[in-house]
């Protein structure tokens, strides 16, 4: 098997194994957005950690409403 084909197969297997995590990720997005709307939260950042590894890090909404700064998964200045 040539290296390119092996790399494609490896990537396919890797992303296939992430399917359940990505499906749950959509549920996390839905939940966070619904709670932000319900509680009138302008923005937040989250990290989901499983077995010591970050499996999702994302910013939602605005970190600073006055300056229209988007929330990111990063802490502090970039």
N, C-alpha and C positions, 0 to 999 in steps of 0.2 A: 504494500500500500504506500502511495506517495505521501510525503509530509503534508501537503496541502489538504488532501482528502482526510488524513488523520486529524488535522486541526479542525476541519469543518465538523467531523463526527464528534470530536471532543467538545466543541462549543455547543453543538446540538444537545448532547447529553447533559452538559452543565445547565443550559437554559431550561431543558425539560425538567430537571430536578428542582428548578426554582418555581415551577408553575403553581404548586400549592401556596408558596410564600407570596407570590405575586397576586394570587386570587385573594388572599387574606389582606394584602396590602390595599387592594381596592376597598375592602370593607373598612379598613382603618381610615382611609381618606374620606369615605362617606360619613363615618362616625364623627371624625374630627370636624368636618365642615358643618354637619348638623348641630353639633354642640357649640361651635363658634357662633352660628346663627342664633341658636336658642339663648345662649348666655351673652350675646352681643360682644363677643371677643374679637377685636380687630385683627389680631395676628398671634401666631405662636410657632414655635419650632419643637419638633419631637425627634426622639431617637428610640427605635425599637431594637432591643438587644436580646439575642437568643444564644445561649451557651457561650457567652462572652464575646460574641461577634455582633456588630451592628448590621442588622438586616434591612433597616429602613431608617433614613434620616431625611427629614423634609421640613421645609418652612411653608406655612400657610398664611395667607393674608398679608397684612402690613406690620412691620416692626416699628415704624414711625408713621403715624397717620398724617401728622402735620407736614412732614417732608416727603410723604408718599414713598417711603423706603420699604421694599418688599422683604418679608421675613425669609430667612435662609436657614439651612440646617447647621450653619456655622455659628460659633459663639465669638462675639467680639468682631473687631475690624478684620476685613479680609486682606 
